[in-house]
């Protein structure tokens, strides 16, 4: 007889990835224990979710609520704001070039968390335990989560969405490679006197990206990557002084800038586990990959983790945490995760490098993207969904090779 706390899936973590994983697993028909504290309503960050992630959230029935406080990202622009010898041209990507109304939506994390919380709280297949896991006990047939009150919860599969320091990952014996960066991200929201036009602009600087992303109205979010000592200095400035510094950095592109209360600092690092599943524990979100905030990849990659994990679990419904199921998950996620983390890491290193070859390669790459529309379209489609750009290119080539009917 199974213990009273037995379900199909345990999800550890109540950030956006954990809440999404619990909702997706329950939506697929699995019974779920969700373990973690109440949602974070103090997070001032925003998350840019791209169209494929939005389609997945729409299938879970929550996209409509998310749209109410989100801003569309119709164009993305890269500006070389370095003072180096070799500088790249401005490159702008328009969603309309690939037949899309927008690349995605920028959503305040507080709103994203609140919408996910309501959906999870209202789902009958999810039992939420607002606490932490004190101890994990993986075994060959089940995985158990022991709570601080001594209660034991058991499942076939545990989804570790418990962050970059993931206790569940450690319990599974999955080692990681971690690389700290000499950078910190200052995160805040601000108002401006000129409309943003649904354009997100990423200024490349010698210390990392300075990224403005639209919010509803004449507001935007900002992720400003600098050296840790500079981040500490910026945190000590009053709002007026910080507003001037931000406006200068973005070259007054949006007119007068006024920062809003609630700035935060996050040290940057990269973490990659040696594998993505083991001993009935599968990693998603920051438990599976951590990298600098470049190119709006973080949670979008996490949503793909969840989507593929739930699909594979559904194919192994009798035992979703079996060795066969976890091996399939590891194989399916490895190419995408390694490619994305590698690309972001290389781009970030190229910004920090003072070596002339790195500057030449980055400038040449952006010049080709800016001047060659088919390659730009490929890049945009691949950025939204892995494989979609190559599939579209293949379809175009096949269409070009098909014999055409003669006209007389």
C-alpha positions in Angstrom: 0.0 0.0 0.0 1.3 3.4 -1.0 1.8 6.2 1.7 -1.0 8.7 2.1 1.2 11.4 0.5 1.7 9.6 -2.8 1.1 11.3 -6.1 2.4 11.2 -9.6 4.6 14.3 -9.5 6.3 16.4 -6.8 7.3 19.9 -7.9 9.8 21.7 -5.7 9.9 25.5 -6.1 7.3 28.2 -6.4 9.0 30.7 -8.7 7.6 31.1 -12.2 9.2 27.9 -13.4 7.9 25.8 -10.5 4.4 27.2 -10.7 4.3 26.6 -14.5 5.6 23.1 -14.0 3.0 22.2 -11.4 0.2 23.7 -13.6 1.5 21.9 -16.8 1.8 18.5 -15.0 -1.7 18.9 -13.5 -3.1 20.0 -16.9 -1.7 16.8 -18.4 -3.6 14.7 -15.9 -1.0 14.0 -13.2 -1.7 14.4 -9.5 0.8 17.0 -8.1 2.3 18.0 -4.8 3.8 21.5 -5.1 6.3 22.4 -2.3 7.5 25.9 -1.7 6.7 29.2 0.0 4.0 31.7 -1.1 4.8 33.6 -4.3 7.2 36.5 -4.3 5.3 39.7 -4.6 8.4 41.9 -4.1 10.2 41.0 -7.3 10.6 44.1 -9.3 12.0 42.3 -12.4 10.2 41.7 -15.6 10.2 38.6 -17.9 10.2 38.8 -21.6 8.3 35.7 -22.7 8.6 34.8 -26.4 5.7 33.7 -28.6 6.3 29.9 -28.3 6.3 30.2 -24.4 3.1 32.3 -24.7 1.5 29.6 -26.8 2.2 27.1 -24.2 0.8 29.3 -21.4 -2.2 29.8 -23.6 -2.7 26.0 -23.7 -2.8 26.2 -19.8 -5.5 28.8 -19.9 -3.6 31.8 -18.4 -2.5 33.9 -21.4 -5.5 36.2 -21.3 -4.8 37.3 -17.7 -1.1 37.8 -18.4 -1.8 40.2 -21.4 -3.6 42.7 -19.2 -0.3 44.1 -17.8 2.1 43.1 -20.5 3.8 45.1 -23.3 4.3 43.7 -26.8 7.9 43.4 -28.2 7.5 44.2 -31.9 11.1 45.1 -32.6 14.5 44.4 -30.9 17.5 46.5 -31.5 21.2 46.0 -30.7 23.4 49.2 -30.3 27.1 49.0 -29.9 27.7 51.6 -27.1 31.4 50.7 -26.5 34.3 53.1 -27.1 36.5 50.4 -28.6 38.3 50.6 -31.9 36.1 48.1 -33.7 32.4 48.9 -33.3 29.3 47.1 -34.6 26.6 48.7 -36.7 23.1 49.1 -35.2 21.0 46.0 -36.0 17.2 46.0 -35.7 15.0 42.9 -35.8 11.4 43.3 -36.7 8.8 40.6 -35.9 7.0 41.6 -39.1 9.9 40.3 -41.1 9.0 36.7 -40.2 5.3 37.2 -40.3 4.7 37.6 -36.6 2.8 40.4 -34.9 5.4 40.5 -32.1 8.3 38.5 -30.7 6.7 38.2 -27.3 5.4 40.1 -24.2 7.3 41.7 -21.4 5.5 40.9 -18.1 6.2 42.2 -14.6 7.2 39.3 -12.4 4.8 40.2 -9.7 1.9 40.0 -12.2 3.3 36.8 -13.7 3.6 35.2 -10.3 0.1 36.3 -9.2 -1.6 34.9 -12.3 0.3 31.6 -12.0 -0.6 31.5 -8.3 -4.3 31.9 -8.9 -4.2 29.2 -11.6 -2.3 26.8 -9.4 -4.5 27.5 -6.3 -7.6 26.9 -8.3 -6.5 23.6 -9.8 -8.0 20.5 -8.1 -5.1 18.3 -9.1 -2.5 20.3 -7.2 -1.9 20.1 -3.5 0.3 23.0 -2.4 2.5 22.7 0.7 3.8 26.1 1.7 7.1 25.0 3.2 10.5 23.8 2.1 11.8 20.2 1.6 13.9 19.3 4.6 15.3 16.2 3.0 15.1 14.2 -0.3 15.1 10.4 -0.4 15.5 9.2 -4.0 15.1 5.5 -4.5 14.7 3.0 -7.4 10.9 3.0 -7.3 9.9 6.3 -5.8 11.3 9.7 -4.7 10.3 11.0 -1.3 10.3 14.6 0.0 10.5 14.9 3.8 8.9 18.2 5.1 10.0 20.0 8.3 7.0 18.6 10.2 8.2 15.1 9.4 5.5 14.5 6.8 6.7 12.3 3.9 5.4 12.9 0.3 6.1 10.3 -2.4 6.0 10.4 -6.1 7.2 8.7 -9.2 8.8 11.9 -10.5 10.2 15.0 -8.8 10.6 18.2 -10.8 13.4 20.3 -9.4 12.4 24.0 -10.0 14.1 25.0 -6.8 16.6 27.5 -8.2 20.3 27.7 -9.0 21.4 26.2 -5.6 18.8 23.4 -6.0 18.7 21.0 -3.0 16.9 18.5 -5.1 19.7 18.5 -7.7 22.2 18.0 -4.9 20.2 15.1 -3.5 20.2 13.4 -6.9 24.0 13.6 -6.9 24.1 15.8 -10.0 27.3 17.8 -10.0 27.6 21.2 -11.7 30.0 23.5 -13.4 29.8 27.1 -12.1 31.5 30.1 -13.5 31.2 33.5 -11.7 31.3 36.6 -13.8 32.8 39.9 -12.7 29.4 41.5 -13.3 26.2 42.4 -11.4 22.8 43.3 -12.9 21.1 46.4 -11.6 17.3 45.9 -12.2 14.7 48.6 -12.1 11.7 50.1 -13.9 11.5 53.7 -15.2 9.2 56.2 -16.9 10.2 58.2 -20.0 8.8 61.2 -21.9 9.1 59.6 -25.4 7.1 56.5 -26.5 9.1 53.3 -26.7 7.2 52.2 -29.8 7.2 48.5 -28.6 11.0 48.4 -29.3 13.4 46.8 -26.9 17.0 48.1 -27.1 20.1 46.3 -25.9 23.1 48.6 -25.6 26.3 46.6 -25.6 28.9 48.2 -23.3 32.4 47.2 -22.1 30.9 45.8 -18.9 27.9 44.0 -20.4 24.4 44.8 -21.8 22.3 47.7 -20.8 18.8 46.5 -21.9 15.6 48.5 -22.0 12.4 46.5 -22.5 9.0 48.1 -23.0 6.2 48.1 -20.4 2.6 49.3 -20.9 2.4 53.1 -21.4 5.5 55.3 -21.3 7.4 52.9 -19.0 10.2 50.4 -19.5 12.2 47.9 -17.5 15.9 48.0 -17.3 18.6 45.4 -16.8 22.0 47.3 -16.4 25.0 44.9 -16.3 28.1 46.5 -14.8 31.0 45.6 -12.6 30.0 44.8 -9.0 31.6 47.9 -7.5 29.7 50.1 -10.1 26.5 48.4 -9.2 27.1 49.2 -5.5 27.8 52.8 -6.5 24.6 53.1 -8.6 22.6 51.7 -5.7 23.8 54.6 -3.4 22.6 57.3 -5.9 19.4 59.1 -5.2 16.6 58.7 -7.8 17.4 61.9 -9.6 21.1 61.1 -10.0 20.4 57.5 -11.1 17.8 58.8 -13.6 20.4 61.1 -15.2 23.0 58.3 -15.4 20.4 55.9 -17.1 19.3 58.6 -19.5 23.0 59.4 -20.5 23.7 55.7 -21.0 20.8 55.3 -23.4 21.7 58.5 -25.2 18.4 60.2 -24.3 16.7 57.8 -26.7 13.5 57.9 -24.7 13.7 61.5 -23.5 13.6 62.4 -19.8 14.0 59.3 -17.6 12.6 58.9 -14.1 13.5 55.7 -12.2 10.8 54.2 -10.0 11.4 52.9 -6.5 12.5 49.3 -6.0 15.9 48.9 -7.6 17.6 45.5 -7.0 21.1 44.0 -7.7 21.8 40.4 -8.8 25.4 39.0 -9.1 25.9 37.2 -12.4 27.2 33.7 -12.9 26.8 30.7 -15.2 25.9 27.2 -13.9 25.4 24.0 -15.9 24.8 20.6 -14.5 26.6 17.5 -15.8 23.2 16.0 -16.6 19.5 17.1 -16.4 17.9 14.2 -14.7 18.8 11.4 -12.3 17.3 9.2 -9.7 13.7 10.2 -10.5 14.6 13.9 -10.2 14.4 16.1 -13.4 15.8 19.6 -13.5 14.0 22.6 -15.0 14.6 26.4 -15.0 17.5 27.7 -13.0 18.1 24.3 -11.5 19.1 23.2 -15.0 20.8 26.3 -16.4 21.9 29.8 -15.2 23.5 32.3 -17.5 23.7 36.1 -17.9 20.5 38.0 -18.9 21.2 38.4 -22.6 18.7 37.9 -25.4 15.6 37.1 -23.2 16.5 33.4 -22.9 16.2 32.4 -19.2 12.5 31.6 -18.5 11.8 30.8 -22.2 14.4 28.0 -21.9 12.8 26.9 -18.7 9.3 26.8 -20.3 10.8 24.5 -23.0 12.2 22.3 -20.2 8.8 22.0 -18.7 7.0 21.4 -22.0 9.3 18.6 -23.0 9.4 17.0 -19.6 5.6 16.9 -19.4 5.4 15.5 -22.9 7.9 12.7 -22.1 6.2 12.0 -18.7 2.9 11.7 -20.6 4.5 9.1 -22.9 5.6 7.1 -19.8 2.4 7.6 -17.9 2.7 4.4 -15.9 6.0 5.5 -14.5 6.9 9.1 -15.5 10.1 9.1 -13.3 11.5 5.9 -14.8 15.1 5.7 -15.9 13.9 5.4 -19.5 11.8 8.6 -19.2 14.6 10.6 -17.5 17.1 9.4 -20.1 14.8 10.7 -22.9 14.4 14.0 -21.1 18.2 14.4 -20.7 18.7 13.6 -24.4 16.0 16.0 -25.6 17.1 19.0 -23.6 20.8 18.7 -23.9 21.3 20.2 -27.4 19.0 23.2 -26.7 20.4 24.1 -23.3 24.1 23.7 -24.4 23.5 25.8 -27.5 21.7 28.6 -25.7 24.0 28.8 -22.7 27.1 28.6 -25.0 25.9 31.3 -27.3 25.0 33.7 -24.4 28.3 33.0 -22.7 30.3 33.7 -25.8 28.5 36.9 -26.5 29.0 38.1 -22.9 32.7 37.2 -23.0 33.0 39.1 -26.3 31.6 42.2 -24.6 34.1 41.9 -21.8 37.1 41.1 -24.0 39.5 43.9 -25.0 41.1 41.6 -27.6 40.9 42.9 -31.2 40.0 39.5 -32.7 36.9 39.3 -30.4 35.8 42.8 -31.4 36.3 42.0 -35.1 34.3 38.8 -34.9 31.4 40.4 -33.0 31.3 43.3 -35.4 31.4 41.1 -38.5 28.7 38.8 -37.1 26.3 41.7 -36.4 27.1 43.4 -39.7 26.1 40.2 -41.6 22.9 39.9 -39.6 22.0 43.5 -40.2 22.7 43.4 -44.0 21.4 40.0 -45.0 17.7 39.6 -44.6 17.5 35.7 -45.0 20.1 35.2 -42.3 18.4 37.7 -40.1 15.1 35.8 -40.5 16.8 32.5 -39.7 18.4 34.1 -36.6 15.0 35.5 -35.4 13.1 32.2 -35.9 15.8 30.2 -34.2 15.7 32.7 -31.3 12.0 32.1 -30.8 12.0 28.3 -31.3 15.0 26.0 -31.9 14.8 24.4 -35.3 12.1 26.7 -36.7 14.5 28.8 -38.6 16.2 25.9 -40.2 12.8 24.3 -41.0 11.6 27.6 -42.7 14.9 27.8 -44.6 14.5 24.2 -45.8 10.9 24.8 -46.9 12.0 27.9 -48.9 14.8 26.0 -50.6 12.5 23.1 -51.5 10.0 25.5 -52.9 12.7 27.1 -55.0 13.8 23.7 -56.4 10.3 22.6 -57.4 9.6 22.6 -61.1 7.2 25.4 -62.2 4.4 25.0 -64.7 5.2 26.4 -68.0 3.1 29.3 -69.3 2.6 29.9 -73.0 
